[in-house]
Amino acid sequence: MNNISTGTNTSFLDQIREKQEKNLEKLSSGKKINSAADGAAAQQIIERLTAESNAYQQSIRNSYDGVSLAQTADGALAGIGEDTQRIRELTIQAGSGILTDADRQAIQSEISALQGNIQATIEQTQFNGQSLFTGDNEFTFQTGSNAGDTRTIGTSNLAAQTASLGLGDIDVTAPGGVASAIVALDGLSEFVSLQRGELGAAQNAFESNINNLSQANENIQASRSRIQDTDYAAAASENVANNVASQAASIVAQQSNQNAGAVLGLLG
Protein backbone atom coordinates (compact mmCIF):
# COMPACT_ATOMS: atom_id res chain seq x y z
CA MET A 1 0.00 0.00 0.00
CA ASN A 2 2.78 2.43 0.94
CA ASN A 3 4.64 1.72 -2.28
CA ILE A 4 1.53 2.59 -4.25
CA SER A 5 1.07 5.78 -2.23
CA THR A 6 4.71 6.76 -2.63
CA GLY A 7 4.64 6.04 -6.36
CA THR A 8 1.49 8.09 -6.82
CA ASN A 9 2.99 10.98 -4.89
CA THR A 10 6.21 10.83 -6.94
CA SER A 11 4.18 10.94 -10.15
CA PHE A 12 2.27 13.93 -8.82
CA LEU A 13 5.55 15.67 -7.96
CA ASP A 14 6.82 15.06 -11.49
CA GLN A 15 3.67 16.61 -12.91
CA ILE A 16 4.05 19.65 -10.67
CA ARG A 17 7.69 20.07 -11.67
CA GLU A 18 6.76 19.83 -15.36
CA LYS A 19 4.14 22.54 -14.84
CA GLN A 20 6.70 24.68 -13.01
CA GLU A 21 9.20 24.33 -15.87
CA LYS A 22 6.61 25.27 -18.50
CA ASN A 23 5.39 28.19 -16.41
CA LEU A 24 8.93 29.48 -15.89
CA GLU A 25 9.51 29.22 -19.65
CA LYS A 26 6.41 31.36 -20.22
CA LEU A 27 7.63 33.94 -17.71
CA SER A 28 11.19 34.07 -19.08
CA SER A 29 10.25 34.12 -22.78
CA GLY A 30 7.19 36.33 -22.43
CA LYS A 31 5.29 33.83 -24.59
CA LYS A 32 2.69 31.32 -23.49
CA ILE A 33 3.06 29.49 -26.84
CA ASN A 34 6.73 28.58 -27.33
CA SER A 35 6.29 25.52 -29.54
CA ALA A 36 3.60 23.42 -31.18
CA ALA A 37 3.57 21.27 -28.04
CA ASP A 38 2.04 24.21 -26.17
CA GLY A 39 -0.86 24.32 -28.65
CA ALA A 40 -0.59 23.19 -32.26
CA ALA A 41 -3.58 25.17 -33.52
CA ALA A 42 -2.47 28.32 -31.71
CA GLN A 43 1.06 27.95 -33.08
CA GLN A 44 -0.27 27.74 -36.64
CA ILE A 45 -2.35 30.88 -36.14
CA ILE A 46 0.65 32.70 -34.68
CA GLU A 47 2.81 31.71 -37.67
CA ARG A 48 0.16 32.94 -40.13
CA LEU A 49 -0.23 36.23 -38.27
CA THR A 50 3.56 36.64 -38.12
CA ALA A 51 3.87 36.08 -41.88
CA GLU A 52 1.10 38.58 -42.52
CA SER A 53 2.69 41.14 -40.20
CA ASN A 54 6.06 40.71 -41.91
CA ALA A 55 4.41 41.26 -45.30
CA TYR A 56 2.75 44.43 -44.05
CA GLN A 57 6.02 45.75 -42.65
CA GLN A 58 7.89 45.15 -45.91
CA SER A 59 5.04 46.73 -47.87
CA ILE A 60 5.30 49.78 -45.62
CA ARG A 61 9.04 49.99 -46.32
CA ASN A 62 8.34 49.69 -50.06
CA SER A 63 5.78 52.47 -49.80
CA TYR A 64 8.31 54.69 -48.06
CA ASP A 65 10.66 54.01 -50.97
CA GLY A 66 7.90 55.24 -53.28
CA VAL A 67 7.50 58.40 -51.21
CA SER A 68 11.25 59.01 -51.32
CA LEU A 69 11.38 58.55 -55.09
CA ALA A 70 8.45 60.93 -55.59
CA GLN A 71 10.07 63.52 -53.32
CA THR A 72 13.39 63.22 -55.14
CA ALA A 73 11.77 63.68 -58.55
CA ASP A 74 9.55 66.51 -57.34
CA GLY A 75 12.47 68.34 -55.76
CA ALA A 76 14.38 68.23 -59.03
CA LEU A 77 11.34 69.42 -60.98
CA ALA A 78 10.82 72.25 -58.51
CA GLY A 79 14.36 73.45 -59.22
CA ILE A 80 13.80 73.17 -62.97
CA GLY A 81 10.56 75.11 -62.61
CA GLU A 82 12.28 77.91 -60.74
CA ASP A 83 15.05 78.13 -63.35
CA THR A 84 12.45 78.13 -66.13
CA GLN A 85 10.55 80.99 -64.53
CA ARG A 86 13.75 82.96 -64.07
CA ILE A 87 14.65 82.45 -67.76
CA ARG A 88 11.17 83.64 -68.73
CA GLU A 89 11.57 86.73 -66.57
CA LEU A 90 14.93 87.49 -68.17
CA THR A 91 13.50 86.85 -71.64
CA ILE A 92 10.75 89.39 -71.10
CA GLN A 93 13.31 91.82 -69.73
CA ALA A 94 15.33 91.36 -72.92
CA GLY A 95 12.27 92.47 -74.86
CA SER A 96 12.61 96.04 -73.61
CA GLY A 97 13.34 98.40 -76.49
CA ILE A 98 15.71 100.55 -74.46
CA LEU A 99 18.30 97.82 -74.00
CA THR A 100 21.56 97.84 -75.90
CA ASP A 101 23.10 94.81 -77.55
CA ALA A 102 25.51 94.59 -74.63
CA ASP A 103 22.58 94.55 -72.20
CA ARG A 104 20.92 91.70 -74.06
CA GLN A 105 24.19 89.81 -74.22
CA ALA A 106 24.51 90.07 -70.43
CA ILE A 107 20.97 88.75 -70.06
CA GLN A 108 21.74 85.92 -72.47
CA SER A 109 24.78 84.96 -70.38
CA GLU A 110 22.57 84.48 -67.30
CA ILE A 111 20.03 82.56 -69.39
CA SER A 112 22.77 80.25 -70.66
CA ALA A 113 23.88 79.53 -67.10
CA LEU A 114 20.30 78.66 -66.13
CA GLN A 115 19.98 76.45 -69.20
CA GLY A 116 23.07 74.62 -67.98
CA ASN A 117 21.51 74.18 -64.54
CA ILE A 118 18.39 72.66 -66.04
CA GLN A 119 20.38 70.29 -68.23
CA ALA A 120 22.56 69.22 -65.31
CA THR A 121 19.52 68.55 -63.14
CA ILE A 122 17.97 66.41 -65.87
CA GLU A 123 21.14 64.39 -66.38
CA GLN A 124 22.13 64.01 -62.73
CA THR A 125 18.83 63.33 -60.97
CA GLN A 126 18.87 59.69 -59.91
CA PHE A 127 17.24 57.41 -57.38
CA ASN A 128 19.18 54.39 -56.22
CA GLY A 129 21.49 54.79 -59.22
CA GLN A 130 18.67 55.01 -61.77
CA SER A 131 18.21 58.14 -63.85
CA LEU A 132 14.75 59.67 -63.55
CA PHE A 133 14.54 62.13 -66.45
CA THR A 134 16.72 60.81 -69.28
CA GLY A 135 14.04 58.35 -70.41
CA ASP A 136 10.42 57.35 -69.85
CA ASN A 137 10.42 55.26 -66.67
CA GLU A 138 7.96 53.30 -64.59
CA PHE A 139 8.82 52.25 -61.05
CA THR A 140 6.46 49.65 -59.59
CA PHE A 141 6.26 48.93 -55.87
CA GLN A 142 4.65 45.99 -54.07
CA THR A 143 2.55 47.80 -51.49
CA GLY A 144 0.50 44.98 -49.98
CA SER A 145 0.52 41.27 -49.23
CA ASN A 146 -1.51 40.30 -52.31
CA ALA A 147 -0.07 39.96 -55.82
CA GLY A 148 -2.15 42.82 -57.19
CA ASP A 149 -1.27 45.25 -54.41
CA THR A 150 1.10 47.44 -56.42
CA ARG A 151 1.56 51.14 -57.12
CA THR A 152 3.53 52.73 -59.94
CA ILE A 153 5.36 56.04 -60.30
CA GLY A 154 6.17 57.27 -63.78
CA THR A 155 8.79 59.83 -64.78
CA SER A 156 9.01 61.27 -68.28
CA ASN A 157 11.92 61.85 -70.62
CA LEU A 158 12.55 65.46 -69.73
CA ALA A 159 15.73 65.53 -71.80
CA ALA A 160 13.72 64.78 -74.94
CA GLN A 161 11.01 67.24 -73.94
CA THR A 162 13.40 70.17 -73.48
CA ALA A 163 15.08 69.34 -76.79
CA SER A 164 11.69 69.20 -78.52
CA LEU A 165 10.70 72.58 -77.10
CA GLY A 166 14.03 74.09 -78.09
CA LEU A 167 15.12 75.12 -74.61
CA GLY A 168 18.76 74.95 -75.58
CA ASP A 169 18.15 77.16 -78.63
CA ILE A 170 16.88 80.16 -76.67
CA ASP A 171 18.79 83.26 -77.74
CA VAL A 172 17.31 86.62 -76.79
CA THR A 173 20.00 88.47 -78.75
CA ALA A 174 18.68 87.09 -82.07
CA PRO A 175 15.77 88.65 -84.01
CA GLY A 176 12.51 87.08 -82.85
CA GLY A 177 14.38 85.28 -80.11
CA VAL A 178 12.23 86.68 -77.30
CA ALA A 179 8.91 85.52 -78.76
CA SER A 180 10.12 82.01 -79.57
CA ALA A 181 11.71 81.73 -76.14
CA ILE A 182 8.43 82.58 -74.38
CA VAL A 183 6.60 79.86 -76.32
CA ALA A 184 9.25 77.28 -75.41
CA LEU A 185 9.35 78.30 -71.75
CA ASP A 186 5.57 78.22 -71.37
CA GLY A 187 5.54 74.73 -72.85
CA LEU A 188 8.22 73.57 -70.41
CA SER A 189 6.48 75.18 -67.43
CA GLU A 190 3.24 73.38 -68.28
CA PHE A 191 5.04 70.07 -68.70
CA VAL A 192 6.85 70.43 -65.36
CA SER A 193 3.62 71.43 -63.62
CA LEU A 194 1.81 68.35 -64.92
CA GLN A 195 4.66 66.10 -63.85
CA ARG A 196 4.71 67.57 -60.35
CA GLY A 197 0.95 67.10 -60.06
CA GLU A 198 1.25 63.42 -60.93
CA LEU A 199 4.11 62.95 -58.48
CA GLY A 200 2.17 64.70 -55.73
CA ALA A 201 -0.82 62.42 -56.31
CA ALA A 202 1.46 59.37 -56.23
CA GLN A 203 3.10 60.52 -53.00
CA ASN A 204 -0.30 61.06 -51.37
CA ALA A 205 -1.38 57.58 -52.43
CA PHE A 206 1.75 56.02 -50.94
CA GLU A 207 1.33 57.94 -47.68
CA SER A 208 -2.31 56.89 -47.42
CA ASN A 209 -1.25 53.30 -48.04
CA ILE A 210 1.37 53.56 -45.28
CA ASN A 211 -1.27 54.77 -42.82
CA ASN A 212 -3.67 51.97 -43.76
CA LEU A 213 -0.99 49.28 -43.60
CA SER A 214 0.33 50.58 -40.28
CA GLN A 215 -3.15 50.33 -38.75
CA ALA A 216 -3.69 46.87 -40.22
CA ASN A 217 -0.31 45.71 -38.94
CA GLU A 218 -1.05 47.09 -35.49
CA ASN A 219 -4.28 45.07 -35.41
CA ILE A 220 -2.49 41.92 -36.59
CA GLN A 221 0.20 42.28 -33.93
CA ALA A 222 -2.43 42.87 -31.25
CA SER A 223 -4.23 39.68 -32.31
CA ARG A 224 -0.98 37.73 -32.23
CA SER A 225 -0.11 39.17 -28.85
CA ARG A 226 -3.41 38.03 -27.35
CA ILE A 227 -2.71 34.48 -28.49
CA GLN A 228 1.03 34.33 -27.89
CA ASP A 229 2.06 36.65 -25.08
CA THR A 230 2.22 35.54 -21.47
CA ASP A 231 -0.38 36.85 -19.02
CA TYR A 232 2.17 37.69 -16.33
CA ALA A 233 -0.39 38.06 -13.53
CA ALA A 234 -1.94 34.67 -14.31
CA ALA A 235 1.47 33.03 -14.80
CA ALA A 236 2.76 34.45 -11.51
CA SER A 237 -0.33 33.16 -9.68
CA GLU A 238 0.11 29.76 -11.30
CA ASN A 239 3.75 29.75 -10.26
CA VAL A 240 2.79 30.38 -6.62
CA ALA A 241 0.16 27.63 -6.77
CA ASN A 242 2.67 25.19 -8.28
CA ASN A 243 5.22 26.00 -5.57
CA VAL A 244 2.64 25.42 -2.82
CA ALA A 245 1.56 22.14 -4.41
CA SER A 246 5.18 21.05 -4.78
CA GLN A 247 5.94 21.81 -1.14
CA ALA A 248 2.81 19.97 0.00
CA ALA A 249 3.67 16.94 -2.12
CA SER A 250 7.20 16.91 -0.72
CA ILE A 251 5.87 16.96 2.84
CA VAL A 252 3.48 14.10 2.07
CA ALA A 253 6.35 12.13 0.55
CA GLN A 254 8.51 12.67 3.63
CA GLN A 255 5.70 11.61 5.94
CA SER A 256 5.06 8.50 3.85
CA ASN A 257 8.72 7.56 4.08
CA GLN A 258 8.73 8.14 7.86
CA ASN A 259 5.59 6.03 8.33
CA ALA A 260 7.10 3.26 6.25
CA GLY A 261 10.22 3.31 8.42
CA ALA A 262 8.17 3.11 11.61
CA VAL A 263 6.18 0.13 10.35
CA LEU A 264 9.32 -1.68 9.33
CA GLY A 265 10.75 -0.99 12.80
CA LEU A 266 7.74 -2.55 14.48
CA LEU A 267 7.87 -5.57 12.20
CA GLY A 268 11.54 -6.00 12.87
C-alpha positions as CSV (number, residue, x, y, z in Angstrom):
1,M,0.0,0.0,0.0
2,N,2.8,2.4,0.9
3,N,4.6,1.7,-2.3
4,I,1.5,2.6,-4.2
5,S,1.1,5.8,-2.2
6,T,4.7,6.8,-2.6
7,G,4.6,6.0,-6.4
8,T,1.5,8.1,-6.8
9,N,3.0,11.0,-4.9
10,T,6.2,10.8,-6.9
11,S,4.2,10.9,-10.2
12,F,2.3,13.9,-8.8
13,L,5.6,15.7,-8.0
14,D,6.8,15.1,-11.5
15,Q,3.7,16.6,-12.9
16,I,4.0,19.6,-10.7
17,R,7.7,20.1,-11.7
18,E,6.8,19.8,-15.4
19,K,4.1,22.5,-14.8
20,Q,6.7,24.7,-13.0
21,E,9.2,24.3,-15.9
22,K,6.6,25.3,-18.5
23,N,5.4,28.2,-16.4
24,L,8.9,29.5,-15.9
25,E,9.5,29.2,-19.7
26,K,6.4,31.4,-20.2
27,L,7.6,33.9,-17.7
28,S,11.2,34.1,-19.1
29,S,10.2,34.1,-22.8
30,G,7.2,36.3,-22.4
31,K,5.3,33.8,-24.6
32,K,2.7,31.3,-23.5
33,I,3.1,29.5,-26.8
34,N,6.7,28.6,-27.3
35,S,6.3,25.5,-29.5
36,A,3.6,23.4,-31.2
37,A,3.6,21.3,-28.0
38,D,2.0,24.2,-26.2
39,G,-0.9,24.3,-28.7
40,A,-0.6,23.2,-32.3
41,A,-3.6,25.2,-33.5
42,A,-2.5,28.3,-31.7
43,Q,1.1,27.9,-33.1
44,Q,-0.3,27.7,-36.6
45,I,-2.4,30.9,-36.1
46,I,0.7,32.7,-34.7
47,E,2.8,31.7,-37.7
48,R,0.2,32.9,-40.1
49,L,-0.2,36.2,-38.3
50,T,3.6,36.6,-38.1
51,A,3.9,36.1,-41.9
52,E,1.1,38.6,-42.5
53,S,2.7,41.1,-40.2
54,N,6.1,40.7,-41.9
55,A,4.4,41.3,-45.3
56,Y,2.7,44.4,-44.0
57,Q,6.0,45.7,-42.7
58,Q,7.9,45.1,-45.9
59,S,5.0,46.7,-47.9
60,I,5.3,49.8,-45.6
61,R,9.0,50.0,-46.3
62,N,8.3,49.7,-50.1
63,S,5.8,52.5,-49.8
64,Y,8.3,54.7,-48.1
65,D,10.7,54.0,-51.0
66,G,7.9,55.2,-53.3
67,V,7.5,58.4,-51.2
68,S,11.3,59.0,-51.3
69,L,11.4,58.6,-55.1
70,A,8.4,60.9,-55.6
71,Q,10.1,63.5,-53.3
72,T,13.4,63.2,-55.1
73,A,11.8,63.7,-58.6
74,D,9.6,66.5,-57.3
75,G,12.5,68.3,-55.8
76,A,14.4,68.2,-59.0
77,L,11.3,69.4,-61.0
78,A,10.8,72.3,-58.5
79,G,14.4,73.5,-59.2
80,I,13.8,73.2,-63.0
81,G,10.6,75.1,-62.6
82,E,12.3,77.9,-60.7
83,D,15.0,78.1,-63.4
84,T,12.4,78.1,-66.1
85,Q,10.5,81.0,-64.5
86,R,13.7,83.0,-64.1
87,I,14.7,82.5,-67.8
88,R,11.2,83.6,-68.7
89,E,11.6,86.7,-66.6
90,L,14.9,87.5,-68.2
91,T,13.5,86.9,-71.6
92,I,10.7,89.4,-71.1
93,Q,13.3,91.8,-69.7
94,A,15.3,91.4,-72.9
95,G,12.3,92.5,-74.9
96,S,12.6,96.0,-73.6
97,G,13.3,98.4,-76.5
98,I,15.7,100.6,-74.5
99,L,18.3,97.8,-74.0
100,T,21.6,97.8,-75.9
101,D,23.1,94.8,-77.6
102,A,25.5,94.6,-74.6
103,D,22.6,94.5,-72.2
104,R,20.9,91.7,-74.1
105,Q,24.2,89.8,-74.2
106,A,24.5,90.1,-70.4
107,I,21.0,88.8,-70.1
108,Q,21.7,85.9,-72.5
109,S,24.8,85.0,-70.4
110,E,22.6,84.5,-67.3
111,I,20.0,82.6,-69.4
112,S,22.8,80.3,-70.7
113,A,23.9,79.5,-67.1
114,L,20.3,78.7,-66.1
115,Q,20.0,76.5,-69.2
116,G,23.1,74.6,-68.0
117,N,21.5,74.2,-64.5
118,I,18.4,72.7,-66.0
119,Q,20.4,70.3,-68.2
120,A,22.6,69.2,-65.3
121,T,19.5,68.5,-63.1
122,I,18.0,66.4,-65.9
123,E,21.1,64.4,-66.4
124,Q,22.1,64.0,-62.7
125,T,18.8,63.3,-61.0
126,Q,18.9,59.7,-59.9
127,F,17.2,57.4,-57.4
128,N,19.2,54.4,-56.2
129,G,21.5,54.8,-59.2
130,Q,18.7,55.0,-61.8
131,S,18.2,58.1,-63.8
132,L,14.8,59.7,-63.5
133,F,14.5,62.1,-66.4
134,T,16.7,60.8,-69.3
135,G,14.0,58.4,-70.4
136,D,10.4,57.3,-69.8
137,N,10.4,55.3,-66.7
138,E,8.0,53.3,-64.6
139,F,8.8,52.3,-61.0
140,T,6.5,49.6,-59.6
141,F,6.3,48.9,-55.9
142,Q,4.7,46.0,-54.1
143,T,2.6,47.8,-51.5
144,G,0.5,45.0,-50.0
145,S,0.5,41.3,-49.2
146,N,-1.5,40.3,-52.3
147,A,-0.1,40.0,-55.8
148,G,-2.1,42.8,-57.2
149,D,-1.3,45.3,-54.4
150,T,1.1,47.4,-56.4
151,R,1.6,51.1,-57.1
152,T,3.5,52.7,-59.9
153,I,5.4,56.0,-60.3
154,G,6.2,57.3,-63.8
155,T,8.8,59.8,-64.8
156,S,9.0,61.3,-68.3
157,N,11.9,61.8,-70.6
158,L,12.5,65.5,-69.7
159,A,15.7,65.5,-71.8
160,A,13.7,64.8,-74.9
161,Q,11.0,67.2,-73.9
162,T,13.4,70.2,-73.5
163,A,15.1,69.3,-76.8
164,S,11.7,69.2,-78.5
165,L,10.7,72.6,-77.1
166,G,14.0,74.1,-78.1
167,L,15.1,75.1,-74.6
168,G,18.8,74.9,-75.6
169,D,18.2,77.2,-78.6
170,I,16.9,80.2,-76.7
171,D,18.8,83.3,-77.7
172,V,17.3,86.6,-76.8
173,T,20.0,88.5,-78.8
174,A,18.7,87.1,-82.1
175,P,15.8,88.7,-84.0
176,G,12.5,87.1,-82.9
177,G,14.4,85.3,-80.1
178,V,12.2,86.7,-77.3
179,A,8.9,85.5,-78.8
180,S,10.1,82.0,-79.6
181,A,11.7,81.7,-76.1
182,I,8.4,82.6,-74.4
183,V,6.6,79.9,-76.3
184,A,9.2,77.3,-75.4
185,L,9.4,78.3,-71.8
186,D,5.6,78.2,-71.4
187,G,5.5,74.7,-72.8
188,L,8.2,73.6,-70.4
189,S,6.5,75.2,-67.4
190,E,3.2,73.4,-68.3
191,F,5.0,70.1,-68.7
192,V,6.8,70.4,-65.4
193,S,3.6,71.4,-63.6
194,L,1.8,68.4,-64.9
195,Q,4.7,66.1,-63.9
196,R,4.7,67.6,-60.4
197,G,1.0,67.1,-60.1
198,E,1.3,63.4,-60.9
199,L,4.1,62.9,-58.5
200,G,2.2,64.7,-55.7
201,A,-0.8,62.4,-56.3
202,A,1.5,59.4,-56.2
203,Q,3.1,60.5,-53.0
204,N,-0.3,61.1,-51.4
205,A,-1.4,57.6,-52.4
206,F,1.8,56.0,-50.9
207,E,1.3,57.9,-47.7
208,S,-2.3,56.9,-47.4
209,N,-1.2,53.3,-48.0
210,I,1.4,53.6,-45.3
211,N,-1.3,54.8,-42.8
212,N,-3.7,52.0,-43.8
213,L,-1.0,49.3,-43.6
214,S,0.3,50.6,-40.3
215,Q,-3.1,50.3,-38.7
216,A,-3.7,46.9,-40.2
217,N,-0.3,45.7,-38.9
218,E,-1.1,47.1,-35.5
219,N,-4.3,45.1,-35.4
220,I,-2.5,41.9,-36.6
221,Q,0.2,42.3,-33.9
222,A,-2.4,42.9,-31.2
223,S,-4.2,39.7,-32.3
224,R,-1.0,37.7,-32.2
225,S,-0.1,39.2,-28.8
226,R,-3.4,38.0,-27.3
227,I,-2.7,34.5,-28.5
228,Q,1.0,34.3,-27.9
229,D,2.1,36.6,-25.1
230,T,2.2,35.5,-21.5
231,D,-0.4,36.9,-19.0
232,Y,2.2,37.7,-16.3
233,A,-0.4,38.1,-13.5
234,A,-1.9,34.7,-14.3
235,A,1.5,33.0,-14.8
236,A,2.8,34.4,-11.5
237,S,-0.3,33.2,-9.7
238,E,0.1,29.8,-11.3
239,N,3.8,29.8,-10.3
240,V,2.8,30.4,-6.6
241,A,0.2,27.6,-6.8
242,N,2.7,25.2,-8.3
243,N,5.2,26.0,-5.6
244,V,2.6,25.4,-2.8
245,A,1.6,22.1,-4.4
246,S,5.2,21.1,-4.8
247,Q,5.9,21.8,-1.1
248,A,2.8,20.0,0.0
249,A,3.7,16.9,-2.1
250,S,7.2,16.9,-0.7
251,I,5.9,17.0,2.8
252,V,3.5,14.1,2.1
253,A,6.3,12.1,0.5
254,Q,8.5,12.7,3.6
255,Q,5.7,11.6,5.9
256,S,5.1,8.5,3.9
257,N,8.7,7.6,4.1
258,Q,8.7,8.1,7.9
259,N,5.6,6.0,8.3
260,A,7.1,3.3,6.2
261,G,10.2,3.3,8.4
262,A,8.2,3.1,11.6
263,V,6.2,0.1,10.4
264,L,9.3,-1.7,9.3
265,G,10.8,-1.0,12.8
266,L,7.7,-2.5,14.5
267,L,7.9,-5.6,12.2
268,G,11.5,-6.0,12.9
